[in-house]
Amino acid sequence: MNVSHASVHPVEDLPTTDGGLGIGGGNNNNNEFVSAVMGLCIMATTSDFPSVTAFCYLVAATGLQSVWSISQAIIDIYALLVRRSLQNYHVVCLFAIGDGITSTLTFAAACASAGITVLIDNDLNSCAHNHCLQFETATAMAFISWFTTLPSFLLNFWSLASR
């Protein structure tokens, strides 16, 4: 019987040429930042968002998401400029924890705001008296911000777990 057997050959780990950025870096921070800032600005331009706690929470969560995303982008740019690696255990741990906290807060705020917008639009039928379109758009931007933060968290967490 002629059976082939799989063989494993060791492969040398080549250094990266992009400055060794961590998994959490890159263009994803731009998407997080843009969608969080857009949602924050849309919600802040409405005059009656402070009257609903869920909308205040959304503004606070997207504000925190914006600050976190821009700080990660600044760290990534700095690492590129000085050609430093962000594969340090402590840096990856910090990125994983920060992404986990901000993505959880943003998701919770988006869910709470979505519940209120459904209540206003479908149950109370009072969209004519409120800024429903702005509320729905800000909520959608918060979900997009969460959706772009989640892969960064999962990949950083996986990187920590696989060490």
CORZI-V241646 format. One record per run of one state. SS is the DSSP state (helix for helix, strand for strand, loop for the rest). FROM is the first residue (numbers start at 0). TO is the last residue. If there is no record, write none. Layout:
ss,from,to
SS,FROM,TO
SS,FROM,TO
//
This chain:
ss,from,to
loop,0,26
helix,27,44
loop,45,47
helix,48,50
loop,51,51
helix,52,81
loop,82,87
helix,88,122
loop,123,125
helix,126,128
loop,129,130
helix,131,160
loop,161,162
//
